[in-house]
Each structure stands twice: as structure tokens, then as C-alpha cells.
Amino acid sequence: MTRFSGILLHPTSLPSPFGIGDLGEDAYKFIDFLHDAKQKYWQILPLGPTGYGNSPYMCYSAIAGNPLLISPVKLLDDGLLAPTDLENLPDFAAHKVNFSLAIEVKTKLFHLAFEQFQTFADADQKTNFENFCQSQIYWLDDYSLFMALREEHENKSWHQWEPDLVRRESIALIHWQNHLKPQISYHKFIQFKFFEQWSALRQYACERGIEIIGDIPIYVAHDSADVWANQEFFELDPETGAAALMAGVPPDYFSETGQLWGNPVYHWENLAHTQFNWWIQRFESLLKLVDVIRVDHFRGFQAFWAVEQGETTAINGRWIKAPGADLFATIQQKWGHLPILAEDLGVITPDVEALRDQFGFPGMKILQFAFGSDNSNPFLPFNHAPNFVVYTGTHDNDTTVGWFEKLSGVERDRLLLYSGGVCPAGIQWDMIRLAMTSVANLAIFPLQDILGLGGAARMNFPGLAEGNWEWRYDPTVLNEPLALQLKNLTVICGRGSN
């Protein structure tokens, strides 16, 4: 990476009239803002179909796209919806996602679009759909059947289905594939439209000189097509299909009891026997959607925290070695150098840093962690190195304004001494300037910090299962003066693109 900067914003936070951000007009306007502000990167969170808690890190598939990101206006442009279909929408809040209502409204529209497609699609449209299904067969068939089966079983987790389905017996699979054929076709159609809309948006970003940083969670949700279809790759209870060893992290900055995520950890020995083919498909699929991949919880590829089934917190876990070096060496042999960023936060030991450095992956520096100790703190800007990405904060942090308002006396004094006091534009611009002037090759800022928003705009509270991922911005805030302010600071710090 050379010296650039960018903005962190998940597409669900974009404005739209449908209660949740999507891949419609405002996504293109956001790319225009990035271009005008001389930014190079748009960083997003995982794009998968979210389940419980609406977390993009707990999805029904590691490869499928989130249907909620599909723009109904784009479906209208395709002739799959009528203008009257988009009338009489609920009065959605402008600054908060209402997931349940957005799901209700969009699902009705998607079914209308699917019916229209089935009835009136021309030969070229049908051929494009068939080609998509064939090219994605390695995951799409399992995912579409999985989603249809969940609906048929009142959205129960797959390990609560009939035993022959839990075990994926051939006769049962064939029966349900025939019985649920319309529903399966619907889910394939929805994925077809997601990938079509995302491809168009990414092409536009490319034309504007913007690259997209995607995100690959280390774990997948237990209630997912991935685990159901690949049970041999996960540590599951052989009798019930429940997670025998659950993923998480020990007590840390965010939680005194650690974080118990509930995902099953990997059966790495079985994965290794396949030359890590499942992982290679994940990376390969994501690299068709983005330019750079942020690997979430990178330390789990060196050793991971595993908690026995039945525990209610992550306190009583243990570290288990992982073959991350073998995995990345296998990927490197296939593709050469991978465009990967390593999320190397949490309990980071020298062997985790060695794994990161062995493959030249940039690590992460978070400025909100920089002022709570002495001058040896690795997050202080003068301790940075070029092969890093510096953030004011991430999606797991409070906004800079919210964080500053809660700072203790000593930490607050250290920050103000280091930054020279609060500038008239606000503490967020002091932190953005510290990141911009760092020697780290890449600087990324959550849009909430660019806008100077307080803690109410925080995206995620780690450890809380509900009430996260809801923030949205008003379309009027991305204006020319703001773009010019960010552009001028970007250029003087040697990070300007385009």
C-alpha cells in the first residue's frame, strides 16, 4: 500500500427511503463524495445476509449477499417493479435502521419483482440468471435450500430440523429440493440481483478511482448454510449438531467477562486435509466483490480462544493453536501476494505479530487506544510504522466525540498535550489530523468522525446482542464544504488520490 486515506461506512448506514441503506442512488453519491474529498478507499463491513441481532458478523452465509442491500429503485429501473409498488411507504426514521420493518417492506417488494421476472423476463435476462446460478453453484445451491428450509421450519436453526436433514441424507435433500423448488428459485433470484447491483456499484467506484476494502469474519454463524453444508469442518456435537467448542475472546478492553460469540470453531485438521479449499473459496469469492480484504480477528489464525459447550461467558476458555501459516502459504502459492489487512487487536502476542509480518500483512493502529498509558504505547502516532492502517476508531469503538466526552482526567490530559488542545473544528478533527500525519500508509476514519457525531451514532457495542448496527446518516450532510475540508487536510498530509 502507498500513502492514502479513506472512510469506513457500512452500506446499511446510507440514506434511502426504505428504512435501511442500500445499493441505490445514495451509494453512488457517497462514492462521488469520496472522490471529491480525495479519498482512495471505502471500507465496509461484511456483506452477508444477517441473522439474529442484525450483525454483519453473524450471517446465514459467508458468501451470499444481504438482500436488504438490494435497491428497490434499481428493480424499478429493471422493469421488475411498478412505480405504484413504491408508493405509500412507511415513515421510516432518517437516522436509524428499523430492521424488522425494512425486512417486511423489502421482502414484499422482492416477491413482486420475482413474480415479474418469472412472467416477463426475456431470453437474455433468463440466460444471465442461469449463468449466474451455474457460476455460483458451489455455494448457491446449499444456501438457497438452507434458506427455504429455515422458512419451512419456522426459522429454527438447522440442528433443530429432522434428523435426516441435520445429517443431510440424500433422500431427504432430494425430497425437499423438489418440494421447495419455487422458494429455492426465489432465493437464487435475490442473490442474482444483489450481485448484479453490487457489481455495477463497484464498477462505478473503479471509474471514480475508489477501491473498496471488504471484511472477512474469521468465524461463520452456527446457524448458517456454511456449517450445515460443511459440518466436518467445524467442532460440533456429533449427536445434536450444536457447537461443541464455541468461539470468542477472553476478558479484554470491551468486556470483563470476555465475548462469547457462540460460533463453532474450526476443525482445522479436516480443513488442512482439503488444502483449505473451503477457505480459499471464501477469499476468492470476496475478492470478486472488493479490492482489499480486512481479516477480522486475525489473531485467531495463530491461536484461538475456545469455550466448551454449556458455558455462558467466555471466561473459562483455552487457547488452541491454529495453522494460519499453512493456510496463508497455501493461498499465497495459488495467487501470490494477497491484498489483506490484518485486524491484529486484542490479546496480541509476538507469534501473532510474526504471522502477520511473515506474509507482509498491514496491521491496525487505533488512536482511541493511544493515550491510556506511557509513551511506549504502540498506538501513539510516533510509534507507528509504514505497513499499518491507522484508525481514529473502528465500528466497535465509540465515535471520537463520544469517546472524548467520557475520557478520564489523565487520559484526556495526555491527548490534549499530544494534540495541542482541541481545535475550533472539534476534537474529531484533531484525531483525524493525528491519523493523517502518521507514517502509517493508510488512514481510515468512520464517517461518524468526519461528521463530528456523538455517542448516539455509535455502530456497535461489543458484547451486546441487540440494538447495534442501526445508525444512518442524513443525505444533506455530505456537502461541498465538508468535502473541501477533508480534501485539503488529505492533500497537505500527502494522502490525496484521484
C-alpha positions in Angstrom: 0.0 0.0 0.0 1.1 3.5 -0.8 0.0 6.6 1.2 -3.7 7.1 1.1 -6.8 7.5 3.2 -10.5 6.5 3.2 -13.7 6.3 5.1 -15.4 3.5 7.0 -19.1 3.2 6.3 -21.3 0.1 6.0 -23.9 0.3 3.2 -26.7 -0.1 5.7 -25.9 3.3 7.1 -26.6 5.0 3.7 -29.7 7.1 3.3 -32.7 5.6 1.4 -36.5 5.8 1.6 -36.7 2.1 2.5 -35.6 2.2 6.2 -32.1 0.9 5.6 -29.2 1.9 3.4 -28.9 0.0 0.1 -27.1 0.0 -3.3 -29.2 2.7 -4.8 -28.6 6.4 -5.7 -27.1 7.4 -2.4 -24.4 4.7 -2.6 -23.2 6.4 -5.8 -23.4 9.8 -4.2 -21.2 8.6 -1.4 -18.6 7.4 -3.9 -18.8 10.8 -5.5 -18.1 12.4 -2.1 -15.1 10.2 -1.6 -13.8 11.2 -5.0 -14.3 14.9 -4.3 -12.6 14.7 -0.9 -9.5 13.0 -2.5 -10.1 9.7 -0.7 -8.9 6.4 -2.1 -10.8 3.8 0.0 -14.3 2.9 1.0 -14.1 0.4 3.9 -17.2 -1.7 4.6 -18.3 -4.4 7.0 -19.2 -8.0 5.8 -21.9 -8.0 3.2 -23.7 -11.3 4.1 -27.3 -11.9 4.9 -27.6 -11.1 8.6 -29.5 -13.2 11.2 -30.0 -12.7 15.0 -29.1 -9.3 16.2 -28.6 -8.0 12.6 -24.8 -8.4 13.0 -22.9 -8.5 9.7 -20.5 -10.8 11.6 -23.3 -13.4 12.2 -24.6 -14.3 8.7 -26.5 -17.1 7.1 -23.8 -17.4 4.6 -20.1 -16.5 4.2 -20.6 -15.8 0.5 -24.2 -14.7 -0.1 -25.1 -11.0 -0.2 -27.6 -9.3 2.2 -31.0 -9.0 0.4 -31.7 -5.8 2.5 -28.9 -4.1 0.5 -30.8 -4.6 -2.8 -32.3 -1.3 -4.1 -36.0 -1.5 -5.0 -35.4 1.6 -7.2 -32.9 -0.3 -9.2 -35.5 -3.1 -9.5 -37.9 -0.5 -10.8 -35.3 0.6 -13.4 -35.1 -3.0 -14.4 -38.8 -3.2 -15.1 -39.3 -5.6 -12.2 -41.4 -3.2 -10.1 -44.0 -0.6 -11.0 -43.9 3.0 -9.7 -47.1 2.3 -7.7 -45.2 -0.6 -5.9 -43.0 2.1 -4.2 -45.8 4.3 -3.1 -47.2 4.6 0.5 -44.0 3.5 2.2 -43.9 3.7 6.0 -42.5 6.9 7.5 -39.0 5.5 8.3 -36.7 7.3 10.7 -33.9 9.1 8.9 -31.1 8.3 11.3 -31.8 4.8 12.4 -32.4 1.4 10.8 -35.7 -0.3 11.6 -34.7 -3.8 10.7 -38.0 -5.5 11.2 -40.0 -3.0 9.2 -37.4 -2.8 6.5 -37.4 -6.6 6.2 -41.2 -6.6 5.9 -41.4 -3.8 3.3 -38.5 -5.1 1.2 -39.5 -8.7 1.2 -42.9 -7.9 -0.2 -41.2 -5.9 -3.0 -38.7 -8.6 -3.7 -41.5 -11.2 -4.1 -43.3 -8.9 -6.5 -40.1 -8.5 -8.5 -39.5 -12.2 -8.6 -43.0 -12.8 -9.9 -42.5 -10.2 -12.6 -39.2 -11.8 -13.5 -40.7 -15.2 -13.8 -43.5 -14.0 -16.0 -41.9 -11.4 -18.2 -38.1 -11.9 -18.3 -36.7 -12.0 -21.8 -34.3 -14.6 -23.1 -31.2 -12.6 -22.3 -32.4 -12.0 -18.7 -33.1 -15.7 -18.2 -29.7 -16.6 -19.7 -27.9 -14.2 -17.4 -29.8 -15.6 -14.4 -29.0 -19.2 -15.4 -25.3 -18.3 -16.0 -25.1 -16.7 -12.5 -26.6 -19.8 -10.9 -24.2 -22.1 -12.7 -21.2 -20.0 -11.9 -22.1 -19.8 -8.2 -23.2 -23.4 -7.8 -20.5 -24.3 -5.3 -22.4 -22.3 -2.6 -25.7 -21.1 -4.1 -27.5 -24.4 -4.1 -26.8 -25.1 -0.5 -27.6 -21.6 0.6 -30.9 -21.4 -1.3 -32.0 -24.7 0.0 -30.9 -23.8 3.5 -32.9 -20.5 3.5 -36.0 -22.3 2.1 -35.7 -25.0 4.8 -35.4 -22.4 7.5 -38.6 -20.7 6.4 -40.3 -24.1 6.2 -39.2 -24.9 9.7 -40.4 -21.5 11.2 -36.8 -20.1 11.2 -35.5 -22.7 13.6 -31.7 -23.4 13.5 -30.7 -26.3 11.2 -29.7 -28.5 14.1 -33.3 -28.5 15.3 -34.7 -29.9 12.0 -35.5 -33.5 11.3 -32.5 -35.8 11.9 -32.3 -36.8 8.2 -32.0 -33.1 7.3 -29.5 -32.4 10.0 -27.4 -35.3 8.7 -28.0 -34.2 5.1 -29.2 -37.6 3.9 -29.5 -37.7 0.1 -33.1 -38.9 0.0 -34.2 -36.1 2.3 -32.3 -33.4 0.4 -33.8 -34.6 -2.9 -37.3 -34.6 -1.5 -37.0 -31.1 -0.1 -35.3 -29.7 -3.2 -38.4 -30.8 -5.2 -40.9 -29.7 -2.6 -39.4 -26.3 -2.1 -38.4 -25.6 -5.7 -40.2 -22.2 -6.0 -38.8 -20.9 -2.7 -35.3 -22.1 -3.7 -35.6 -20.3 -7.1 -36.7 -17.1 -5.2 -33.5 -17.1 -3.1 -31.3 -17.7 -6.1 -33.0 -14.7 -7.9 -32.5 -12.5 -4.9 -28.8 -13.3 -4.9 -28.6 -12.7 -8.6 -30.0 -9.2 -8.2 -27.7 -8.5 -5.2 -24.5 -9.4 -7.1 -25.8 -7.6 -10.2 -26.3 -4.4 -8.2 -23.1 -4.7 -6.3 -21.1 -5.3 -9.5 -22.5 -2.1 -11.0 -21.7 -0.1 -7.9 -18.1 -1.5 -7.7 -17.6 -0.7 -11.4 -18.7 2.9 -10.7 -16.3 3.1 -7.8 -13.5 1.9 -10.0 -14.3 4.5 -12.6 -14.1 7.2 -9.9 -10.7 5.8 -8.6 -12.2 4.4 -5.4 -11.1 1.0 -4.1 -13.3 -1.0 -1.6 -12.0 -2.7 1.5 -14.1 -5.6 2.4 -14.2 -7.6 5.6 -14.0 -11.4 6.1 -15.1 -12.6 9.6 -12.9 -15.4 10.9 -15.9 -17.3 12.0 -19.3 -18.0 10.5 -22.6 -18.3 12.3 -23.6 -21.7 13.6 -27.0 -21.2 12.1 -25.6 -20.8 8.6 -25.6 -22.7 5.3 -21.8 -22.9 5.6 -21.9 -25.0 8.8 -24.9 -27.1 7.8 -23.3 -28.0 4.4 -19.8 -28.5 5.7 -20.2 -30.0 9.2 -16.9 -31.8 9.0 -15.0 -28.5 9.1 -16.5 -27.4 12.4 -16.2 -28.6 16.1 -19.8 -29.8 16.5 -21.5 -32.2 18.9 -22.0 -35.4 16.8 -25.3 -36.2 18.5 -27.0 -32.8 18.3 -25.1 -30.7 15.8 -24.7 -28.0 18.4 -21.3 -26.2 18.8 -19.1 -28.4 20.9 -16.4 -25.7 21.1 -17.6 -22.1 20.8 -15.6 -19.1 19.6 -14.9 -15.9 21.5 -12.3 -13.8 23.2 -11.1 -13.7 26.8 -11.8 -10.7 29.1 -10.5 -7.5 27.4 -10.9 -3.8 26.9 -14.5 -4.2 25.8 -15.8 -6.8 28.4 -14.8 -8.1 31.8 -16.2 -11.5 31.0 -14.8 -11.6 27.5 -17.0 -12.1 24.5 -18.8 -15.4 23.9 -19.7 -15.4 20.2 -21.3 -18.8 20.1 -19.9 -19.7 16.6 -18.4 -23.2 16.4 -14.6 -23.1 16.0 -13.0 -24.9 13.1 -11.9 -28.5 12.8 -8.6 -27.3 11.3 -7.2 -30.8 10.8 -10.1 -31.6 8.4 -9.7 -28.3 6.6 -6.0 -29.0 6.1 -6.7 -32.3 4.5 -8.6 -30.5 1.7 -5.7 -28.0 1.2 -8.0 -25.4 2.9 -10.3 -25.4 -0.1 -13.3 -24.0 1.8 -11.2 -21.0 3.0 -9.8 -20.5 -0.5 -13.3 -20.3 -1.9 -14.2 -17.7 0.7 -11.3 -15.5 -0.2 -11.7 -16.0 -3.9 -15.4 -15.1 -3.7 -14.8 -11.9 -1.7 -12.0 -10.7 -4.0 -14.6 -10.7 -6.8 -16.5 -8.1 -4.8 -13.8 -5.9 -3.2 -10.2 -4.8 -3.8 -8.7 -5.4 -0.4 -9.8 -7.7 2.5 -9.7 -6.9 6.2 -9.3 -10.2 8.0 -11.3 -9.9 11.2 -9.8 -11.4 14.4 -6.5 -12.2 12.7 -5.0 -13.5 15.9 -7.4 -16.5 15.7 -5.3 -17.8 12.8 -2.3 -18.2 15.1 -4.3 -19.4 18.2 -8.0 -19.1 19.0 -10.0 -18.9 22.2 -12.3 -21.9 22.6 -15.1 -22.3 25.1 -16.8 -25.6 26.0 -20.4 -26.2 25.2 -22.6 -25.1 28.1 -20.6 -22.1 29.2 -22.4 -18.8 29.4 -19.4 -16.4 29.4 -16.0 -16.6 27.7 -14.0 -16.6 30.9 -13.5 -20.3 31.1 -11.9 -20.9 27.7 -8.5 -22.0 26.5 -6.1 -21.1 23.7 -5.7 -23.7 20.9 -3.1 -23.4 18.1 -4.3 -22.8 14.6 -2.4 -23.5 11.3 -2.7 -19.9 10.0 0.8 -20.0 8.4 -0.1 -23.1 6.4 -3.4 -21.6 5.3 -1.8 -18.3 4.1 1.1 -20.1 2.5 -1.4 -22.3 0.5 -3.3 -19.2 -0.6 0.0 -17.4 -1.5 1.1 -20.3 -3.6 -2.2 -20.0 -5.5 -2.4 -16.3 -6.0 0.8 -14.7 -4.9 0.6 -11.7 -2.6 -2.9 -11.2 -1.2 -4.3 -7.7 -0.6 -5.0 -8.4 3.1 -5.2 -6.1 6.2 -4.8 -7.9 9.5 -7.1 -6.9 12.3 -4.5 -7.5 15.0 -6.3 -6.2 18.0 -7.0 -7.8 21.4 -4.6 -10.2 23.0 -1.7 -9.9 20.6 1.4 -12.0 21.3 4.8 -11.9 19.4 3.8 -15.1 17.5 0.7 -13.3 16.2 2.8 -10.4 15.0 5.3 -12.8 13.5 2.5 -14.5 11.5 1.3 -11.1 10.3 4.8 -10.0 9.3 5.7 -13.3 7.6 3.2 -12.5 4.9 3.6 -8.7 4.9 0.0 -8.0 6.0 -0.5 -4.5 7.3 -1.7 -4.3 10.9 -4.0 -1.8 12.6 -3.5 1.1 14.9 -6.4 2.7 16.8 -5.9 6.2 18.1 -8.5 5.8 20.8 -6.2 3.3 22.4 -3.2 5.5 22.3 -3.4 7.8 25.4 -4.2 5.5 28.3 -0.6 4.6 29.2 3.0 5.8 28.8 5.0 6.7 25.7 5.7 3.1 24.8 2.0 2.7 23.9 2.1 1.2 20.4 -0.9 3.1 19.3 0.7 6.5 19.8 1.4 8.0 16.3 5.1 8.3 16.8 5.3 4.6 17.4 3.6 3.7 14.1 5.3 2.1 11.2 4.5 2.4 7.4 2.9 -1.0 7.0 -0.1 -0.2 9.1 -3.6 1.2 8.9 -4.4 3.9 11.4 -7.9 4.5 12.5 -9.4 7.1 14.8 -11.8 4.3 15.8 -13.5 1.3 14.3 -17.1 0.1 14.2 -16.5 -1.4 17.7 -15.4 1.9 19.2 -17.5 4.8 20.3 -17.4 7.8 18.0 -14.4 10.1 18.7 -16.7 12.8 20.1 -18.5 10.3 22.3 -15.2 8.7 23.4 -13.7 12.1 24.3 -16.7 13.1 26.4 -16.1 10.0 28.6 -12.3 10.3 28.9 -10.7 10.1 32.4 -8.7 13.1 33.5 -5.2 11.6 32.9 -6.0 10.1 29.5 -7.8 13.3 28.5 -4.8 15.4 29.6 -2.4 13.2 27.6 -4.4 13.5 24.5 -4.7 17.3 24.7 -1.0 17.6 25.5 -0.2 15.5 22.4 -2.6 17.2 20.1 -2.1 20.7 21.3 -5.6 21.2 22.6 -9.0 21.0 20.9 -9.0 22.8 17.6 -12.0 25.0 16.7 -13.4 22.4 14.4 -13.7 19.9 17.2 -11.7 17.0 18.8 -12.6 14.7 15.9 -10.5 16.8 13.5 -7.6 16.7 15.9 -7.8 12.9 15.9 -8.2 12.8 12.1 -5.2 15.1 11.7 -3.1 12.8 14.0 -4.1 9.9 11.8 -3.4 11.8 8.6 0.1 12.8 9.7 1.0 9.3 10.9 3.7 7.5 8.9 1.2 4.6 8.5 0.5 4.1 4.8 -3.3 4.1 5.2 -5.6 6.2 7.4 -9.3 5.3 7.8 -12.0 7.3 9.6 -15.5 6.3 10.4 -17.9 8.7 8.7 -19.3 9.5 12.1 -16.0 11.1 13.0 -15.9 13.1 9.7 -19.4 14.4 10.7 -18.4 15.1 14.3 -21.2 13.0 15.8 -21.6 11.9 19.4 -22.1 8.5 21.0 -25.6 8.2 19.8 -24.2 7.5 16.3 -22.0 4.5 17.6 -22.3 1.5 15.3 -21.7 -1.4 17.7 -21.3 -2.2 21.4 -19.3 -5.4 21.6 -20.9 -7.9 23.9 -24.4 -6.6 23.4 -26.6 -8.8 21.3 -29.2 -6.3 20.3 -29.6 -2.6 19.4 -26.5 -2.4 17.3 -25.8 -1.7 13.6 -28.6 0.9 13.4 -27.0 4.2 12.6 -27.7 6.1 9.4 -26.7 9.5 8.1 -28.8 12.2 6.6 -28.1 12.8 2.9 -27.7 16.6 3.3 -24.6 16.2 5.5 -22.2 15.2 2.7 -21.8 18.6 1.2 -19.2 20.5 -0.7 -17.7 22.4 2.2 -17.1 19.1 4.1 -15.6 17.5 1.1 -13.3 20.5 0.7 -12.2 20.4 4.4 -11.3 16.7 4.2 -9.7 17.2 0.8 -7.4 20.0 2.0 -6.2 18.0 5.0 -5.7 14.9 2.9 -3.6 16.7 0.3 -1.4 18.5 2.8 -0.7 15.2 4.5 0.4 13.6 1.3 -2.6 11.2 1.0 -4.5 12.7 -1.9 -5.8 10.3 -4.6 -7.5 10.7 -8.0 
